Amino acid sequence: MEDQIGRRRFRWGTALAWGPWVPTLIGLGYAFRGVGNSKATGLAAVAAGLAEIFVIWGVGAMFIGQVLAIVLLMRTFSSQRWMRTIFSLLSIAMSTLMLVLVGLFLWAAWYESHVRYIGVH
């Protein structure tokens, strides 16, 4: 039994330790490819590619965190603990609002890049 817990902790620890490297390496690849395509040099060219991937990573982490928070808070409803239920409802409402704001941000970013690409004003 204790060996299974140790293996589970090892797996989660390994996944959490190596998980952030996947988008970081993808971002570095985009940055260096952008440097090669535009013949740009310097730290600013690499920083732009990294900033793009960190924004995507941050938005994704926030989205997943808010959805997980809603799921966990929905499991805490109890008729005996009305104060906790009210606070859970308030927290779920705030998480839902955050998800709406993230959705609006993603739509606005897509719309702005799409309109600029097509050239429609």
Backbone as JSON Lines, residues from 0, in Angstrom:
{"i":0,"aa":"M","n":[0.82,-1.19,0.0],"ca":[0.0,0.0,0.0],"c":[0.87,1.26,0.0]}
{"i":1,"aa":"E","n":[1.88,1.29,0.85],"ca":[2.74,2.45,0.92],"c":[3.57,2.61,-0.36]}
{"i":2,"aa":"D","n":[3.89,1.48,-0.99],"ca":[4.63,1.54,-2.25],"c":[3.79,2.18,-3.35]}
{"i":3,"aa":"Q","n":[2.48,1.9,-3.36],"ca":[1.59,2.51,-4.35],"c":[1.49,4.01,-4.15]}
{"i":4,"aa":"I","n":[1.43,4.45,-2.91],"ca":[1.38,5.88,-2.63],"c":[2.67,6.54,-3.08]}
{"i":5,"aa":"G","n":[3.79,5.89,-2.83],"ca":[5.08,6.43,-3.28],"c":[5.16,6.53,-4.79]}
{"i":6,"aa":"R","n":[4.66,5.51,-5.48],"ca":[4.66,5.56,-6.95],"c":[3.75,6.66,-7.47]}
{"i":7,"aa":"R","n":[2.59,6.82,-6.86],"ca":[1.66,7.86,-7.3],"c":[2.28,9.25,-7.08]}
{"i":8,"aa":"R","n":[2.9,9.44,-5.93],"ca":[3.56,10.73,-5.67],"c":[4.69,10.97,-6.66]}
{"i":9,"aa":"F","n":[5.43,9.92,-6.98],"ca":[6.51,10.07,-7.95],"c":[5.97,10.46,-9.32]}
{"i":10,"aa":"R","n":[4.9,9.8,-9.75],"ca":[4.32,10.12,-11.05],"c":[3.82,11.55,-11.1]}
{"i":11,"aa":"W","n":[3.08,11.98,-10.07],"ca":[2.59,13.34,-10.05],"c":[3.73,14.34,-9.98]}
{"i":12,"aa":"G","n":[4.74,14.04,-9.17],"ca":[5.9,14.93,-9.07],"c":[6.64,15.05,-10.39]}
{"i":13,"aa":"T","n":[6.8,13.93,-11.08],"ca":[7.47,13.96,-12.38],"c":[6.65,14.73,-13.4]}
{"i":14,"aa":"A","n":[5.35,14.5,-13.42],"ca":[4.49,15.21,-14.37],"c":[4.49,16.71,-14.1]}
{"i":15,"aa":"L","n":[4.44,17.09,-12.83],"ca":[4.44,18.51,-12.49],"c":[5.8,19.16,-12.76]}
{"i":16,"aa":"A","n":[6.87,18.4,-12.6],"ca":[8.2,18.95,-12.84],"c":[8.49,19.13,-14.32]}
{"i":17,"aa":"W","n":[8.03,18.18,-15.14],"ca":[8.34,18.23,-16.57],"c":[7.25,18.87,-17.4]}
{"i":18,"aa":"G","n":[6.04,19.0,-16.87],"ca":[4.93,19.57,-17.61],"c":[5.19,20.97,-18.17]}
{"i":19,"aa":"P","n":[5.72,21.89,-17.39],"ca":[5.97,23.24,-17.92],"c":[7.02,23.3,-19.02]}
{"i":20,"aa":"W","n":[7.85,22.28,-19.13],"ca":[8.9,22.31,-20.16],"c":[8.34,22.13,-21.56]}
{"i":21,"aa":"V","n":[7.23,21.45,-21.69],"ca":[6.66,21.21,-23.03],"c":[6.29,22.53,-23.7]}
{"i":22,"aa":"P","n":[5.46,23.4,-23.08],"ca":[5.16,24.66,-23.76],"c":[6.36,25.59,-23.86]}
{"i":23,"aa":"T","n":[7.28,25.51,-22.89],"ca":[8.47,26.35,-22.96],"c":[9.33,25.98,-24.16]}
{"i":24,"aa":"L","n":[9.51,24.72,-24.4],"ca":[10.31,24.29,-25.56],"c":[9.61,24.63,-26.87]}
{"i":25,"aa":"I","n":[8.29,24.52,-26.88],"ca":[7.54,24.91,-28.08],"c":[7.71,26.41,-28.32]}
{"i":26,"aa":"G","n":[7.64,27.21,-27.25],"ca":[7.83,28.65,-27.38],"c":[9.23,29.01,-27.86]}
{"i":27,"aa":"L","n":[10.23,28.3,-27.36],"ca":[11.59,28.54,-27.84],"c":[11.72,28.2,-29.32]}
{"i":28,"aa":"G","n":[11.06,27.12,-29.72],"ca":[11.09,26.76,-31.14],"c":[10.46,27.83,-32.0]}
{"i":29,"aa":"Y","n":[9.31,28.37,-31.56],"ca":[8.66,29.46,-32.29],"c":[9.56,30.7,-32.33]}
{"i":30,"aa":"A","n":[10.19,30.99,-31.2],"ca":[11.04,32.18,-31.13],"c":[12.21,32.07,-32.09]}
{"i":31,"aa":"F","n":[12.88,30.94,-32.08],"ca":[14.04,30.79,-32.96],"c":[13.64,30.67,-34.42]}
{"i":32,"aa":"R","n":[12.48,30.09,-34.68],"ca":[12.0,30.04,-36.05],"c":[11.66,31.44,-36.53]}
{"i":33,"aa":"G","n":[11.07,32.26,-35.66],"ca":[10.78,33.64,-36.0],"c":[12.04,34.44,-36.24]}
{"i":34,"aa":"V","n":[13.08,34.16,-35.46],"ca":[14.37,34.84,-35.67],"c":[14.92,34.46,-37.03]}
{"i":35,"aa":"G","n":[14.83,33.21,-37.39],"ca":[15.36,32.76,-38.69],"c":[14.56,33.32,-39.86]}
{"i":36,"aa":"N","n":[13.24,33.39,-39.71],"ca":[12.41,33.89,-40.81],"c":[12.54,35.39,-41.03]}
{"i":37,"aa":"S","n":[12.65,36.14,-39.95],"ca":[12.69,37.6,-40.1],"c":[14.1,38.16,-40.05]}
{"i":38,"aa":"K","n":[15.08,37.3,-39.92],"ca":[16.49,37.71,-39.84],"c":[16.72,38.66,-38.67]}
{"i":39,"aa":"A","n":[15.86,38.58,-37.66],"ca":[16.01,39.42,-36.48],"c":[17.02,38.78,-35.53]}
{"i":40,"aa":"T","n":[17.7,39.6,-34.8],"ca":[18.66,39.11,-33.83],"c":[18.43,39.83,-32.52]}
{"i":41,"aa":"G","n":[18.98,39.29,-31.5],"ca":[18.91,39.94,-30.2],"c":[17.91,39.29,-29.28]}
{"i":42,"aa":"L","n":[17.95,39.79,-28.07],"ca":[17.11,39.25,-27.01],"c":[15.64,39.57,-27.24]}
{"i":43,"aa":"A","n":[15.34,40.69,-27.86],"ca":[13.94,41.07,-28.09],"c":[13.22,40.06,-28.98]}
{"i":44,"aa":"A","n":[13.91,39.52,-29.96],"ca":[13.28,38.55,-30.85],"c":[12.94,37.26,-30.1]}
{"i":45,"aa":"V","n":[13.84,36.82,-29.24],"ca":[13.59,35.6,-28.46],"c":[12.53,35.87,-27.4]}
{"i":46,"aa":"A","n":[12.57,37.05,-26.78],"ca":[11.61,37.38,-25.73],"c":[10.18,37.42,-26.27]}
{"i":47,"aa":"A","n":[10.0,37.87,-27.5],"ca":[8.65,37.91,-28.07],"c":[8.06,36.51,-28.19]}
{"i":48,"aa":"G","n":[8.86,35.56,-28.65],"ca":[8.38,34.18,-28.76],"c":[8.07,33.57,-27.41]}
{"i":49,"aa":"L","n":[8.92,33.85,-26.42],"ca":[8.67,33.32,-25.07],"c":[7.45,33.98,-24.45]}
{"i":50,"aa":"A","n":[7.27,35.27,-24.65],"ca":[6.11,35.96,-24.09],"c":[4.83,35.37,-24.64]}
{"i":51,"aa":"E","n":[4.82,35.05,-25.93],"ca":[3.62,34.46,-26.53],"c":[3.26,33.14,-25.88]}
{"i":52,"aa":"I","n":[4.23,32.28,-25.68],"ca":[3.93,30.97,-25.11],"c":[3.58,31.08,-23.63]}
{"i":53,"aa":"F","n":[4.18,32.03,-22.91],"ca":[3.84,32.2,-21.5],"c":[2.43,32.74,-21.33]}
{"i":54,"aa":"V","n":[1.98,33.58,-22.25],"ca":[0.6,34.06,-22.2],"c":[-0.36,32.9,-22.43]}
{"i":55,"aa":"I","n":[-0.07,32.09,-23.43],"ca":[-0.92,30.93,-23.72],"c":[-0.93,29.98,-22.53]}
{"i":56,"aa":"W","n":[0.23,29.72,-21.96],"ca":[0.35,28.81,-20.81],"c":[-0.42,29.38,-19.62]}
{"i":57,"aa":"G","n":[-0.31,30.68,-19.38],"ca":[-1.0,31.31,-18.26],"c":[-2.51,31.28,-18.42]}
{"i":58,"aa":"V","n":[-3.0,31.58,-19.61],"ca":[-4.44,31.55,-19.86],"c":[-4.97,30.13,-19.71]}
{"i":59,"aa":"G","n":[-4.22,29.17,-20.23],"ca":[-4.64,27.77,-20.09],"c":[-4.66,27.33,-18.64]}
{"i":60,"aa":"A","n":[-3.64,27.7,-17.88],"ca":[-3.59,27.33,-16.46],"c":[-4.72,27.99,-15.67]}
{"i":61,"aa":"M","n":[-5.02,29.25,-16.0],"ca":[-6.12,29.92,-15.32],"c":[-7.45,29.26,-15.66]}
{"i":62,"aa":"F","n":[-7.65,28.91,-16.92],"ca":[-8.89,28.26,-17.33],"c":[-9.07,26.93,-16.6]}
{"i":63,"aa":"I","n":[-8.03,26.12,-16.6],"ca":[-8.1,24.81,-15.93],"c":[-8.31,24.98,-14.44]}
{"i":64,"aa":"G","n":[-7.62,25.94,-13.83],"ca":[-7.77,26.18,-12.4],"c":[-9.18,26.61,-12.03]}
{"i":65,"aa":"Q","n":[-9.78,27.47,-12.84],"ca":[-11.13,27.94,-12.54],"c":[-12.16,26.82,-12.7]}
{"i":66,"aa":"V","n":[-12.02,26.02,-13.73],"ca":[-12.94,24.89,-13.93],"c":[-12.79,23.89,-12.78]}
{"i":67,"aa":"L","n":[-11.56,23.6,-12.39],"ca":[-11.33,22.69,-11.27],"c":[-11.91,23.26,-9.98]}
{"i":68,"aa":"A","n":[-11.77,24.57,-9.77],"ca":[-12.33,25.2,-8.58],"c":[-13.85,25.06,-8.56]}
{"i":69,"aa":"I","n":[-14.5,25.26,-9.7],"ca":[-15.96,25.13,-9.76],"c":[-16.38,23.7,-9.42]}
{"i":70,"aa":"V","n":[-15.68,22.72,-9.99],"ca":[-16.02,21.32,-9.72],"c":[-15.85,21.0,-8.24]}
{"i":71,"aa":"L","n":[-14.74,21.43,-7.66],"ca":[-14.5,21.14,-6.24],"c":[-15.49,21.87,-5.34]}
{"i":72,"aa":"L","n":[-15.8,23.12,-5.67],"ca":[-16.75,23.87,-4.84],"c":[-18.16,23.32,-4.94]}
{"i":73,"aa":"M","n":[-18.53,22.78,-6.09],"ca":[-19.87,22.19,-6.22],"c":[-20.02,20.96,-5.32]}
{"i":74,"aa":"R","n":[-18.93,20.33,-4.99],"ca":[-18.98,19.14,-4.12],"c":[-19.06,19.51,-2.64]}
{"i":75,"aa":"T","n":[-18.96,20.81,-2.31],"ca":[-18.96,21.2,-0.9],"c":[-20.32,21.67,-0.4]}
{"i":76,"aa":"F","n":[-21.36,21.64,-1.23],"ca":[-22.68,22.08,-0.79],"c":[-23.19,21.16,0.32]}
{"i":77,"aa":"S","n":[-23.73,21.78,1.35],"ca":[-24.26,21.03,2.48],"c":[-25.39,21.81,3.11]}
{"i":78,"aa":"S","n":[-26.48,21.12,3.45],"ca":[-27.6,21.8,4.09],"c":[-27.29,22.14,5.55]}
{"i":79,"aa":"Q","n":[-26.36,21.44,6.17],"ca":[-25.99,21.72,7.55],"c":[-25.03,22.91,7.67]}
{"i":80,"aa":"R","n":[-24.26,23.18,6.64],"ca":[-23.27,24.27,6.67],"c":[-23.67,25.33,5.64]}
{"i":81,"aa":"W","n":[-24.63,26.16,6.01],"ca":[-25.18,27.13,5.08],"c":[-24.2,28.25,4.75]}
{"i":82,"aa":"M","n":[-23.34,28.62,5.7],"ca":[-22.36,29.68,5.44],"c":[-21.35,29.23,4.39]}
{"i":83,"aa":"R","n":[-20.91,27.99,4.5],"ca":[-19.97,27.45,3.52],"c":[-20.64,27.35,2.15]}
{"i":84,"aa":"T","n":[-21.9,26.98,2.12],"ca":[-22.63,26.88,0.86],"c":[-22.76,28.25,0.2]}
{"i":85,"aa":"I","n":[-23.06,29.28,0.98],"ca":[-23.16,30.64,0.42],"c":[-21.81,31.09,-0.12]}
{"i":86,"aa":"F","n":[-20.75,30.84,0.65],"ca":[-19.42,31.24,0.17],"c":[-19.02,30.44,-1.06]}
{"i":87,"aa":"S","n":[-19.4,29.18,-1.12],"ca":[-19.12,28.36,-2.31],"c":[-19.86,28.91,-3.53]}
{"i":88,"aa":"L","n":[-21.12,29.31,-3.34],"ca":[-21.88,29.89,-4.45],"c":[-21.26,31.2,-4.93]}
{"i":89,"aa":"L","n":[-20.83,32.03,-4.0],"ca":[-20.15,33.28,-4.36],"c":[-18.85,32.99,-5.11]}
{"i":90,"aa":"S","n":[-18.1,32.02,-4.64],"ca":[-16.84,31.66,-5.29],"c":[-17.08,31.09,-6.69]}
{"i":91,"aa":"I","n":[-18.12,30.28,-6.84],"ca":[-18.46,29.74,-8.16],"c":[-18.85,30.87,-9.1]}
{"i":92,"aa":"A","n":[-19.6,31.84,-8.59],"ca":[-19.98,32.99,-9.43],"c":[-18.75,33.77,-9.87]}
{"i":93,"aa":"M","n":[-17.8,33.98,-8.97],"ca":[-16.58,34.71,-9.33],"c":[-15.73,33.91,-10.32]}
{"i":94,"aa":"S","n":[-15.67,32.6,-10.15],"ca":[-14.94,31.77,-11.11],"c":[-15.6,31.8,-12.48]}
{"i":95,"aa":"T","n":[-16.93,31.79,-12.5],"ca":[-17.65,31.87,-13.77],"c":[-17.38,33.21,-14.44]}
{"i":96,"aa":"L","n":[-17.38,34.29,-13.66],"ca":[-17.07,35.6,-14.22],"c":[-15.66,35.61,-14.8]}
{"i":97,"aa":"M","n":[-14.71,35.01,-14.11],"ca":[-13.33,34.95,-14.61],"c":[-13.27,34.17,-15.92]}
{"i":98,"aa":"L","n":[-14.03,33.09,-16.02],"ca":[-14.05,32.32,-17.27],"c":[-14.65,33.14,-18.42]}
{"i":99,"aa":"V","n":[-15.67,33.93,-18.11],"ca":[-16.26,34.8,-19.13],"c":[-15.23,35.83,-19.58]}
{"i":100,"aa":"L","n":[-14.5,36.42,-18.64],"ca":[-13.47,37.41,-18.99],"c":[-12.35,36.79,-19.83]}
{"i":101,"aa":"V","n":[-11.94,35.58,-19.48],"ca":[-10.91,34.89,-20.27],"c":[-11.43,34.62,-21.67]}
{"i":102,"aa":"G","n":[-12.7,34.19,-21.76],"ca":[-13.3,33.96,-23.08],"c":[-13.35,35.22,-23.92]}
{"i":103,"aa":"L","n":[-13.72,36.34,-23.29],"ca":[-13.73,37.61,-24.0],"c":[-12.33,38.03,-24.44]}
{"i":104,"aa":"F","n":[-11.35,37.8,-23.59],"ca":[-9.96,38.1,-23.95],"c":[-9.52,37.28,-25.15]}
{"i":105,"aa":"L","n":[-9.81,35.99,-25.12],"ca":[-9.41,35.13,-26.24],"c":[-10.14,35.52,-27.52]}
{"i":106,"aa":"W","n":[-11.43,35.85,-27.42],"ca":[-12.16,36.28,-28.6],"c":[-11.6,37.59,-29.15]}
{"i":107,"aa":"A","n":[-11.32,38.54,-28.26],"ca":[-10.79,39.83,-28.7],"c":[-9.42,39.67,-29.34]}
{"i":108,"aa":"A","n":[-8.58,38.81,-28.77],"ca":[-7.25,38.59,-29.35],"c":[-7.37,37.93,-30.72]}
{"i":109,"aa":"W","n":[-8.27,36.95,-30.84],"ca":[-8.46,36.29,-32.13],"c":[-9.04,37.27,-33.15]}
{"i":110,"aa":"Y","n":[-10.03,38.03,-32.72],"ca":[-10.68,38.97,-33.63],"c":[-9.69,40.03,-34.12]}
{"i":111,"aa":"E","n":[-8.89,40.56,-33.21],"ca":[-7.92,41.58,-33.59],"c":[-6.89,41.04,-34.57]}
{"i":112,"aa":"S","n":[-6.39,39.85,-34.31],"ca":[-5.39,39.28,-35.23],"c":[-6.03,38.9,-36.56]}
{"i":113,"aa":"H","n":[-7.27,38.45,-36.54],"ca":[-7.95,38.06,-37.77],"c":[-8.28,39.28,-38.63]}
{"i":114,"aa":"V","n":[-8.74,40.35,-38.0],"ca":[-9.07,41.56,-38.74],"c":[-7.82,42.19,-39.33]}
{"i":115,"aa":"R","n":[-6.73,42.2,-38.58],"ca":[-5.48,42.76,-39.1],"c":[-4.95,41.92,-40.24]}
{"i":116,"aa":"Y","n":[-5.1,40.61,-40.15],"ca":[-4.58,39.73,-41.2],"c":[-5.35,39.92,-42.51]}
{"i":117,"aa":"I","n":[-6.66,40.03,-42.4],"ca":[-7.49,40.22,-43.59],"c":[-7.39,41.65,-44.09]}
{"i":118,"aa":"G","n":[-7.22,42.6,-43.2],"ca":[-7.12,43.99,-43.59],"c":[-8.46,44.69,-43.58]}
{"i":119,"aa":"V","n":[-9.45,44.14,-42.89],"ca":[-10.77,44.75,-42.79],"c":[-10.75,45.72,-41.61]}
{"i":120,"aa":"H","n":[-11.33,46.91,-41.81],"ca":[-11.39,47.88,-40.72],"c":[-12.8,48.12,-40.35]}
